[in-house]
Amino acid sequence: MRVHLYALTFALLACSQPAQNSAASDTASSAMTSQSTATTATTATTATTASQPATASAAPAQPAAEEKAMTDTQDKVAEIHTTAGDITIRFYPDKAPNHVKNFIDLTQSGFYNGTKFHRVIPGFMIQGGDPNTKTADVSTWGTGGSGKNLKAEFNDIPHVRGTVSMARSNDPNSASSQFFICVADARFLDRQYTAFGQVLKGMDVADKIVSAPRGAQDRPNNPVAITSITIRPMTAADKGTASKP
């Protein structure tokens, strides 16, 4: 099972970003090795942080841009309308402010309208957000982005069923527009990918998407499309279904 999970992780690395980042396919061994030591590395980081002198324990002041991003995106949800049904997600701007803002900005520009869930892996995740999937040239699917990359905001949100996270290449700071929704727990991705949201409603739709017949490169035979995404304030009903990471 561990080898299978590493293979799934590399699938995200190799097929999630623009062509200029395709060097990930040349670093399969190092990518898999880094995944196998993820738990040790995380533990070591925690231990190092804990051993710092008290005078160094205070967190640095948050940049004004990040504070504004958090304010503008606080208590917002996204209704992802697809040809298979709706998926509603809530955001974690306190954990990944720039990734949340990026997703909302792209949504409000209409960027995601017409894109497809081009990669589905049962027991793992569904992946979408590639503008190349609006075209008929399937050979380019999985290689597109928005033209802007984001600095990683790895955090303590666990990659469990329903977690929404950003796809990237081998470069930790290469997330752009492609995102994935976990349909099962994938804790081996924790602190390796930037999780920025959680599904509130519509996991039945995600399950329908991931279980559809698929072919090579985990591409569904009849990909489900995103028709539009609506950003709206979180309601009392939404808060009733929300849970802390």
N, C-alpha and C positions, 0 to 999 in steps of 0.2 A: 504493500500500500504506500510506503514512504517513497519508493521510486516512482510510483504512479503520480503522487502529489508533486514531486519535483518536475515531472514531465508536464504537468498542467501549468505549473508556474512558468516554465520556459515557454509554453505556448502563448502566454500573455506577453512575455518579453519579445518574442520573435515576430508576432503578428499584430502589434498594437499601435505602431507609430509610422510616421512618414518614411519615405524611401531613404532619406539621408541618414536615418538611424538604423539601417539594415545591418550594421556591423554586429548587432546582437547575435545574429546567426553564426558569427565566427567565434563567439565566446561561450558556447554551450557548456563547456566543462567548468569554466569559472563561475557561470551563473548557477549551475547546479551545486557546486561546492559551496558558494555563498549561502544558498538556501539551507544546506545541511548544517550550517553553523549558526543559523539565525538565532536560535534559542540561546546559545552560549553568548553570542555577541550582545543580545538584548540584556541578558543577566549581567554581563560585564559592565555595560553602560550604566545600568541601574546602580551597581555597586560603586562605580567610580563617582557617580553623582552624589551618592549618599556620603562618601568619604570626604567631600570638599569642606573646607573650613566654613564656619557659620557665616563669616563675613562675605562669602562668595555665593551663598545659597539663594539670595534674593534674585528673582527673575528680572531680566533687563526690561526697561520700559518698552511697552508695545509701540511699534511705529504708528504714526498718525494714520497712514494709509490703511493699515490693518484694522485699526480701531473704527475707521469709517466704514470699511467693508463689513465688519461685524454688525455695526449699527444699521446699515442699509439692508442687510440680509437676515436680521434677527426675526425669528418666528415666521418664517416663510416656508411654504411647501410648493412642490411642483406636481402638477397633474400631467403625467405623460400619457397622451392619448395615442393608442396604437391600433392597428388593424385587427388585433386580437383582444382588445379591451384596454382598460385604464389601469395605470400603476401610479399611486400617489406616494411621494417620498418627502420626508422632512430633512432639513439640513442641519449641520453642526458647524456654524460659523465660528464658534469659539475654539474649535479644534483645527479647522482648515479654512480660514477666512478667504484666502485668495482663490482656492479651488471652488468654493461655494460661489463667490462673486463671478468667477470665470464661467461657471455653468449657467448662472442666471443671466449674465450678459449675452452669452451665445444664444440662449433660449429666446430672450427678448428681441434679438436681431433676426429670429427665424432660422438660425443656422441649422438646427436639428430637424426642421420640418422636411419630411421626405427621406430621411436617413433610415437605414435598416439595421436590425440586429443581425450582424453578419457572421457571428461566431457563437455557437451554442455547445456547451459541454455538459451533458447530464451529470448530476452529482457534484457540479462545480459552479458554473456561472453562465450568464448570457452577456454578450458584449455588443455595444453599438456606439453611435456617435461619430462615425467616419463619413465625411462628406462625399467620399468617392463612391459610396454605395448608392448615391443618387444616379449614377451612370450605369450603363449596361456592361462596362468593361470589368468583369468580376476579377480579373487578374490584379487589379489595383485595390480591391477591397481589403481593408485592414491596414493600409499604408498611409491613409490620409489624416490630416489634422487641421487646425484652425490657422496655422502659420505663426502661432505664438506658443511657446513652451513655458511651463510653470515650475518654480522652485518647489522641491518636495516639501510637504508639510506632514511627514509621518507623525502619527499620534497614537493614543491608547484606545481608539475605537477598535473593537475586535471584528475581524472578518468572519461574521456568522451569517446564517441564513437571513437574507434581507438587507445586508449591508451594501451600500452603493460606494464604489471606489473608482479611482482613475487608473486606466491602463497606461503603460509607459514602455519605453524601450529599455535597453541595458543601462542607459543613463538615468539615474534617479530623478534628475531635473528635466525630464522630457515629456511629462504629461501635457496633453494639449486639449483635445476635445473628446477622445474616446473614453468611455466609462463602462463599467461592468456591474452587474447585480449578482451577488452570491445567491445561489439557490440551495446551498448547503454550507455548513461550517467549513471555513478554509483558514484556520488559524495560522497556518504556515506562511500566510501573506502578511500577518500583523507586523507593523512597523517597516514593511518592505514596499508598500503601496499606500497612497494617500486616500484613506476612507473619509468621505465627507457627507454621507447621508444614510438614511435608513428607510426602507419601505414601510409605509403605514397601512396601505391597502393595495391589493392587487397581486399578492404573491401567487394566487391561482393563475393569473395571466402570465407571470414569469415562468411558472411551471409548464404552462401550455407552450410557451415559446421554446423552452429548453428541451421539451420532449418531442418536438417535431422531427420528422425524418431529415437526415443530413447526409452530406457527402464528404468529399475531400476537404481538408483543412477545417473540419468541424463547421462547414458552411451549411445552413439549412437549405433544403431543396426549394422551399417557398418562403423566403425571409419575411418576417413580420416588420412592417414599416412604422415609424413614428409619424403620425399625421400632424401633430402639433403638441406643444407643451404649454401649459398655463401656469404662471407663477401667481400665487395668491397668499394672503395672510393665513396663518394657522388659526383654525377655529377651536372652540371648546371641544367639539367632537374629535378633532384631530389629536388634541392634547390627551384625550382619554385613551387613545391607542398608542401614543408615543411612549418610548422607554429610553432611559439613559443608557449610554454605551457602557 
